[in-house]
Amino acid sequence: GDYLVTIEEKSKATFLRAYMNWRCMSAGSSRVCVRMVGHKMEESYGETLKEQMSIVEMPLSDPPLCISCCPVNGDLLVGCKNKLVMFCLKYLVINQNLTVLDFERSLILHIDNLIPAEVAFCAGHIAITTELDVLILKLELVQQSADGTEQCAHRVSTLEKPVDGGPSTHTLQLELDEFIICQKPVELLGEESKLCEIPVTLESTELPTEDTKHFQVQYLLFRRFTPDQSPFGFCEETKLHSVQLLPVYQTAHEETGNKRELLSLFCFFSLPHVGYLYSVGKLVELISTYQYSEKSEQAVLTPQFLHVITSENLQCFTVRCSAAAARDEDPYIDTTVKACPPVALDVCTLRMQLFIGPRAICHFKNHIILLTKANTEDITERRKPTRRMLSRKADSIKSRTNSESEPGWNLYIINTVSTIQLYREMVDYSRTYENVKTESCIHLLSEAHLLVRAAIMDPSFLKSDEKEELLRAFRESCAALGDCYSRFDTKDYHLALPYYRMSGLSMTEVLKRLVSEGDEIQTYERGFIFYLTHSFNEDLNEELSKESANKVLQIFYLADPVQLPHILCSPCMRNVCPLTAVKYLQKIEKIMPSVVLTLTKAFMALKMGDLTMYEHEMNSYKETILACGFIGQPKLLRQHKKGIVTPTEFAVHLKEMQPGLLVAATVALHENSKIELEEADTFFKMLGSNGENTIPQLLVDFWEALLVVCSQEEILQELLLRVTSQYVWRISNKQLPETKPLKTTEDLINSCNHFGLIFPWVTSLMSVGSPSDRDYHEDISKLQSLLCSQSINIASALPILEPLTEAGNVGLTIHVLCSTRLGKYEEAIDQLLKRCPYAAVLYAQHELKDDNRAVWWNKLLPELCKRTRLAGNDCPVLISSLKAETLSVVATELELRDFLSLLPEDGTAAFFLPHLLHCSQKKQLT
């Protein structure tokens, strides 16, 4: 809201007034209207109110001592003896052309035995200071409920209980003539601040409506100081002043526009010789302490600076608000991706400017408003020392000296230096420390960076004329900090990486900044090597020139030779001279040989076209050791281009010459979390010559090899379904693999638990299959072997197997195997008797055991009898199946009476008599 609130004295009475529409006075209008707060205005006053200033009288039961306006929503807080009164800003719509500001008293905070010297109010947070105490509270909205009042009352009542063993507040305020009683200094943060013995009771004064807000108090911070003491006597000048709550908003973006969203909140207060800055947003903590060179009179905090006035100086200090707010806004600020100078960075005094008799200071945008008194005598005695036992009433009477007739008052409006200009000055000054490589250079550049960051976080940033210049300065400051952490031997050398990333510089540009031209040998610090190592290990789309790549070889050979094989495998080093690389690798191999180094030499030999050298290097180790060697550097086989996995020349060569090693290496990469299953699929598809939509045999070989070692059930089922799908596709489409599979069915059965021995009845069925099935025997046998194991989830596989259900004997075996795995034995027997009856008994002998033996007499025997009756002598297979095995098994398992009940009534006695005799003899024997 655009208003002015004052505490005025007249005829020994104190008034609280708000001046609305005050700009009319500066425009030349002299019309003024006076109204009471909350007074209802008629529409007929609309045009009159539009052209005149309004003075709103705000009556209070106690004289106002201090006031504070909320910078977020314009609400007003008034400090009185033992209470704080909150007024909510209202917008009264008189008509469509006129909206008038007004206040409504909404809440009273009763605080026993507390006379506020100053208050600060922002976004529901309240900071109160007495002469030596600071209390910060937060008003929290609570849900309206039936028992809400009782809950709040309970919360306040618990706070009213004093801590055992401590003197009461009443005792501390006794006016003694001979003694001054001081308590120990105390700092209570967060939940502990409830122990401060200052009870707060809330009283709502709003008219109750559906929109009435209900609050409860949360204690954030309590701090008590003691007066300064010296050998020369007791110092009575120790008083707190300049309490302030400073909001910092979310960084503005184009999509959010002018919307301001509170991000962080900071509280500042000061003693005569030291100031304190706390963060009171998500976490309550002390951020900075400011030591003044002389006694301070007043201070004002901004997002970029702290301005302090003393008896003859205006001092300016840096602040850490932007550093703390940046961490509130972005949890990834302290990673390898982003960085920000630490909150704990020591503060600096920027400049000190002489003034005669500064008395008061305030800040608006890029202006400092300073009130001074020319003579040295303190006419107002605003900060005159007083004994603590003197009453506030007596103190205030002494300050009512009529100063209007006194000469020497001056008002200064000081334009602060623009952010860009001050940033340039700080950067220029930091260069004086550049050659000596001290922390002072980093400190100055960090201050400059925070200065620019604070300007970017300002809500007005999007509309600023300096927007592009500020963004450019931000990138420049990041680059300069990256240079420092790269060049200096500092414990925070790792910060070179995130600062260079935020600068937007390419690796080539960074190399030009740090590496001198020519062949002279330089010393490279840890920060630079750290930046290069991480940059090369990531999949950047930048390719270094041949000269830059060769220079990188020299850098790593001198600074960190162990990393050289890994650096050579980066896509950024594609243009490196392979002969030069081999020379460096050979030097390193004499000192530190490794499998990765040998593989890298083989890779360089391929680039040179030297197959003799390639074969020599590849024969240095066994194939299993080579496969594990790729785990140490996967980029020998695959690289990323724009997020897509692509095979290297090494992988292409292995595909042609050593496909088994390529598959084994990829399996090793997957099992060591160096490549995901989907990435491996893309990798092998791109290696294949038939495009990305077809499944190459090498990928199937990879799936089969992975099944041997995979232990994760989820991935295991996915692999089983994939190989099943590929087998089915090839069989149904009569498609042969483009290359010879690396493993046969027998190999898989011997090495992998997920491929089972093929059942005899399946083998019998396939022996009389069609000749065309023999062309795809390997895929058919692998599929049948999979289904003969217990690993694959049949329910999930059924849709994949659907195309084969009618495919002759192959489809029959698949159908019966699935029915068996699902426990549908009777359905399986029906299928076999219908399409291949000679295999029914073989199936029963293998499958119908233990708990499933009853299917012999409940299903197989009745079905064989029924089908034999219908077919007669035309189907000898049914008769032999019935006579050879079925009747023997049933006669052995059942009692004679049960066996007789199963025999057909029209059956030939001679046919069944031997089995009846066997059954009866079995009974006599038992």
C-alpha positions, 0 to 999 in steps of 0.5 A, a space after each residue: 500500500 502507498 501510505 505513511 504512518 506516524 506516531 505524533 505528539 501534541 499537547 502531551 498526547 500521542 497519536 497514531 495516524 496514517 496518511 493516505 493518498 499523500 501524493 496529492 499534496 506534492 502535486 499541489 492539492 491542499 485538500 485534506 480529509 480526516 476520518 477514523 479507521 474503519 469508517 464507512 465511506 459513501 460513494 458520493 465522496 468518490 471524486 472528493 477522495 480521489 483528489 485529496 489526502 486522507 488522514 486516518 486516525 487510529 485510536 489505541 487504548 495505550 500510547 504507541 511506542 513503535 511501529 512497523 509496516 509489513 513490506 510483503 502485504 502492507 499490514 501494520 504492527 504497533 508496539 505498546 506497553 505489554 502488547 502489540 496491535 496488528 492492523 490489516 490493510 484493506 482495499 475498499 472499492 468505492 466504485 469502479 474508478 476508485 479504490 481507497 486504502 483503510 485498516 482494520 484492527 485484527 489481532 492483539 498480542 498480549 506480552 506480559 512485562 515487556 515494553 518494546 523499544 522497536 518492532 519489525 513485522 514481515 509476512 507474519 513474522 514479528 521481531 521485538 527488541 527491548 534494551 537488551 532482549 530480542 524476541 522473534 515470533 511467527 504467527 501461524 495460521 491454524 485450521 478452524 475447528 471445534 477444539 481449535 480455541 482449546 488447543 491454542 489456549 493450552 499452547 499459550 498456558 504451557 509457555 506461561 510456566 517459568 523455568 525452574 530456578 530462574 528469577 521472575 521477570 517482575 524481580 528483574 524490573 524492580 527499581 533499585 537505587 543501589 544495584 543493577 541486576 543483569 541476567 546471563 547472556 542467552 541465545 535460544 533458537 527454534 524450539 528452545 526459544 519457548 523457554 524464554 519465559 515471555 508468555 504471549 496471548 492472542 486476542 482476535 479483534 476481527 468480526 467473526 466471519 467465514 474468512 476469519 483467520 485463526 493464529 497460533 504463536 511459534 517462537 523462533 529466536 530469543 537472545 538476551 545481552 548483558 551491558 558492557 563492563 570494563 575495569 573503569 566502571 559499568 557501561 550503561 550505553 549497551 542498547 539494541 537498535 535497528 531491528 529489521 526483518 528483510 524479505 528475499 523473494 524467489 528469482 523472477 522468471 518470464 513465466 511468473 511475471 511480476 508475481 512475488 513469492 517469499 523465499 527467505 527471511 532475515 532478521 538484523 539487530 545491533 548493539 553499539 559495537 556489533 551487529 547480528 544477522 540471522 536467517 529466520 526462514 526455513 532454519 533459524 541460524 546466525 549468518 553473520 556478525 558485524 564488528 564496527 570500528 566505533 559506536 553505531 547509531 543506527 543501521 539499515 539492511 538491504 539484500 546487498 549491503 548493510 549501511 551503518 551510521 556512527 557519530 561521524 561516518 556512514 559505513 557499508 558492509 557486505 551481507 550474505 542474504 543472497 548466499 543463504 537465499 540461493 540455497 533455500 531456492 535451489 537444493 543443488 546449489 552446492 554440487 558439481 552442477 552449481 555453486 555459490 560462495 558460502 554463507 559463512 564467508 567473512 563480511 567486508 567493509 566496502 567503504 567509509 564516508 565521512 558525515 558530520 553528526 549522522 542521526 538517522 538513516 533509511 533506504 529506498 531502492 538505490 537511495 540512502 536517505 541520511 539525516 544529520 545534525 551539524 553541531 556535535 551536541 546531541 540535541 535529541 538525546 535519542 541514544 543518551 545513556 540511561 540506567 536500566 531502572 529508569 522508567 520508559 516514561 521518564 526516558 521519553 519525557 527527556 527526549 521531547 526537546 523542541 528541536 525545530 528551532 535548532 539550526 544545523 539539520 541536514 537531509 542527504 539523499 545519496 545515490 548508491 553506486 550501480 551494481 554493475 559499476 561496483 562489480 567492475 570495481 571489485 573485479 578490478 581490485 581483485 586483480 591486484 591479488 591475482 599474481 600472488 594467488 591468495 584467498 583474498 582474490 577469491 574473497 573479492 570475486 565471491 563478494 562481487 558474485 554475491 552482489 550480482 546474484 542479489 541483483 538478479 534475485 530482486 523482483 524488479 530484475 526482469 524490468 531492469 535496464 541492466 538485465 542483460 548486463 547483469 546476466 553477463 556479469 554473473 557469467 563473468 564472475 562464475 568464469 573468474 571464480 572458476 579461474 581462481 579455483 583452477 589456478 590456486 592451490 586451495 582446499 576448495 579446488 573442486 569448485 572450479 567445476 560448478 563455476 565453469 559450468 555456470 559460466 557457460 564456457 566451453 572446454 576449449 575456451 577454458 583451456 585458452 584461459 588457463 593454458 599458455 601457448 607454446 611447448 613450455 611446461 606449466 604447473 597445473 593445480 588440482 582444481 584445473 585437473 578436477 575440472 578437466 577430469 569430470 568434463 571428460 568423464 561426462 558425455 559432452 557434445 564438444 570435440 576438441 581440436 587436434 592441437 587442444 587434444 594433444 595439449 590435454 595429453 601433455 597436461 594429464 601426462 604431467 599432472 595425473 598420468 593414471 587418468 590418461 587412458 580414461 581421458 583418451 576414451 572421451 568423445 571430446 578427444 576424437 581428434 587426438 593424434 593416436 600416434 602421440 597418444 600411444 607414445 604417452 601410453 607406452 611411457 605410462 605402461 612402464 610405470 603403471 600397467 593395467 588392462 584398461 591401458 592395454 585396451 586403450 592402446 589397442 583402441 589407438 592402434 585401430 585408429 591408426 590402422 595398425 592391426 598387428 599392434 592391435 592383435 599384440 595388445 589384445 593377446 596380452 590378456 585372456 579374453 575373460 580379463 579383457 571383458 572385465 577390463 571394459 568395466 574400468 572404461 565403458 567408453 571404449 565400447 560405447 559413447 553418448 551422442 545427444 543422449 543416444 548410445 552409440 558404439 565406438 570403432 572398437 565395438 564395431 571391430 569386435 563385432 566382426 572379429 570377436 563377437 563373444 568378447 563383445 557380448 561378454 564385455 557388455 554383460 559385465 558392464 550391465 552387471 556392474 551398473 555401467 549400462 542399462 538394459 535399454 541402453 544395451 538394446 540400442 547399442 546392439 541395434 546400432 551395431 546391426 546393419 538392419 536398422 533399429 527396428 530389427 533384433 540382431 542375433 548379437 542382441 539375442 546372444 547378449 540376452 541369453 548370456 545375461 540370463 546366465 548371470 542375472 539375479 534380479 527377478 524383475 530383469 530376469 522375467 523381462 529377459 525371458 519374455 524378450 528371448 521368447 518373443 524373438 524365438 516365436 517371431 523367427 519361427 512364425 516368420 520362418 526367419 533365420 538369424 543373420 549370424 550364427 548364435 554364440 550358444 546352442 541349446 545344449 550350451 544354454 541347458 548346461 550353463 543356465 538354470 532357466 533353460 531346462 532339459 527337453 522332456 521325452 514326450 516333446 522329443 517324441 512329438 518333434 521326431 515326426 514333425 514336418 521337414 521345414 521345422 528342422 530349418 529352425 530347429 535351434 530356435 524351436 529347441 531353445 523355446 521348448 527348453 525355456 518352457 520346460 524350465 520353471 523360470 518363465 512366467 507362463 501367464 505373461 508369455 501366453 500372448 507372445 506364444 499365441 502365433 505358434 498355437 496352430 503351427 503343427 507339432 511345434 504349436 502342439 508342444 508349446 500348447 501342451 507345455 503351457 497347459 501343463 505349467 498352468 496345471 491344466 493336465 486334462 486339457 493337455 491330454 485332450 490336445 494330445 489325444 486329439 492331434 497326437 495320441 501316441 504321445 499321450 502315454 509318454 506325456 502321462 508317464 512324465 507329468 502325471 506323478 504324485 498328486 497328479 496320478 489321479 488324472 490317469 484313471 479320472 481322465 486318461 483311461 475314460 478318454 482312451 476307452 471312449 475314443 477306442 470304442 468310436 474308432 474301433 480297430 482303425 486306431 491301433 495307437 489308442 488300443 496299444 496306449 490303453 493296453 500297454 501302460 494305462 491299464 497297468 498303472 491304474 490296476 496298480 494304483 486302485 483297489 479292485 472294486 474301484 478298478 472294476 467301476 472304471 471298466 466299460 460295460 461293453 468291453 471285451 473281458 479277455 482284453 481287461 482280464 489280465 489287468 483284473 488278475 494283476 489288481 486282485 493278486 496285488 490285493 492278496 499280496 498286501 
